[in-house]
Amino acid sequence: MKDGVNGVALAVFIFFFLAVTVMGFMAARWRKAENENSLDEWGLGGRSFGTWVTWFLLGGDLYTAYTFVAVPAAIYAAGAAGFFAVPYTILIYPLIFTFLPRLWSVSHKHGYVTTSDFVRGRFGSKGLSLAVAVTGILATMPYIALQLVGIQAVLDVMGVGGGENTNWFIKDLPLLIAFGVLAAYTYSSGLRAPALIAFVKDTLIYIVIAVAIIYIPIKLGGFDEIFAKAGEAYGQTNPATGAPRGALVPGDASQWTYATLALGSALALFMYPHSITATLSSKSREVIRRNTTILPLYSLMLGLLALLGFMAIAAGIKVQNGQLAIPQLFETMFPDWFAGVAFAAIGIGALVPAAIMSIAAANLFTRNIYKDFIRPNATPEQETKVSKLVSLLVKVGALAFVLTMDKTVAINFQLLGGIWILQTFPALVGGLFTRWFHRWALLAGWAVGMLYGTMAAYGVASPTQKHFGGSSAEIPGIGEIGYIGLTAFVLNVVVTVVLTFVLRAAKAPDGIDETKPEDYTADAGDAGVQVELPPATAGASH
């Protein structure tokens, strides 16, 4: 690591940061709406984004700064096991092709802003809707925190903020400034800000990856040399575990872990509120279908990005915190000015998803907690005001999380969030295709999945901590080590199915479904967005 502040890299970083800040505030005037005081406008960009805007927005939303830092960091630390992120982002697109257009259609038809809106409308259950909303908020908070961790990693490598012994305020001041700017333009411009900034973020990332995948191997003697050095490093014993550090190819013992983690992560990705928020901002059903066919281009980028972990080993990068490996690789291998471009790509790659995540969490609170349980007669203007304020509080919470806790804790809570959010799959995706599941059974299944997943994760230890040390544990009845989230999901589904049979046999009261079969294939030109009516009349209006 270079001594002191890398002035050239910092100057380039600040240039791009200021540029996207200006864009963030200008976004309020981009596609300016007649009525800005509604969640459709502030929280969903007026549901007006076309194919390319949606592609950049979803890409900026799903492929975050944490992805940029953590995927190659996992390769750097443990080898090919970190590649699980590549197959799961390939698995996800055929899956979402089947259900995202249906979710867009029914949400467009009824004016749904969140997944909990749909669950409440489909099953007539505010309790189930609340469970989905609370899960979404809990899973999103540590995810936002990790975006700030990504920014902090870049700032550390550039030498900004001083060392570990520096006064905490001076050390964290750059992160506080970045947070303040993010909060300000998100509050002002809503979803339009990250949608506009995503163009810059994704362009920078593609440029950096294209240069890195050619330039760094040339400097290191080619890929043969890179893989040879990586293989040698992975063969060395890890003092903390007494086992080899990693492997170029996952061994037989880790195949269940690899496969279940990839599958479970694929099922969970579009359960996150920010994924759905970006989806519902599209202007038509066809935009969603097109995006499921072109988004895999990001998976190609992710595969190339993962190779940087091997390059960091071959380049002799030594860091205590694996999250610093890739920023340090960039500073070591690139000229200072291009290192600044790479750091800007990571920094802006944190701002875009953090903005979308805070908006998505705020929309869940506003629509499915505040309006459903606190102020049912809230006007659209009041909803928008509350959502703006909550988006600020969510970011403050994430910032406090980063500043007061060890970074490992933030990562482990994000892993726990993935286990949690997967438990909303039966209610959301199941509800898009069938009304057979009983609302009480879905709620019971969710509770069992959440309880098992949390307790199982609590029991996982690592060399550095006693609890929440990972997301894999022994699968009951099979004996193999697998992803806890997928095991919890299977239990969730089993409980849901069994209780549905029981409750239907007992003729337990079912909720009112306010949707119709044709709502799930409706497009933008089909009668427009329905005006939301009071609960007493909503069911009779369709």
Secondary structure, DSSP 4 states (H G I P E B T S, - for coil): --SS--HHHHHHHHHHHHHHHHHHHHGGGTT--S--SSHHHHTTGGG-B-HHHHHHHHHHHHS-HHHHHHHHHHHHHHBGGGGGHHHHHHHHHHHHHHHHHHHHHHHHHHT--SHHHHHHHHH--HHHHHHHHHHHHHHHHHHHHHHHHHHHHHHHHHTTT--TTS-HHHHHHHHHHHHHHHHHHHHHHTTHHHHHHHHHHHHHHHHHHHHHHHHHHHHHT-HHHHHHHHHHHHTSBPTTTSSBS-BSS--GGGHHHHHHHHHHHHHHHTTSHHHHHHHHTBS-HHHHHHHHHHTHHHHHHHHHHHTHHHHHHHTT---SSGGGHHHHHHHHHS-HHHHHHHHHHHHHHHHHHHHHHHHHHHHHHIIIIIIIII-TT--HHHHHHHHHHHHHHHHHHHHHHHHHS-HHHHHHHHHHHHHHHHTTHIIIIIHHH-S-S-HHHHHHHHHHHHHHHHHHHHT--BTTBSSS--SEEEPTTT-SEEEHHHHHHHHHHHHHHHHHHHHHHTTPPPPPP---GGGGG--TTSS-SPPP--HHHHGGG-
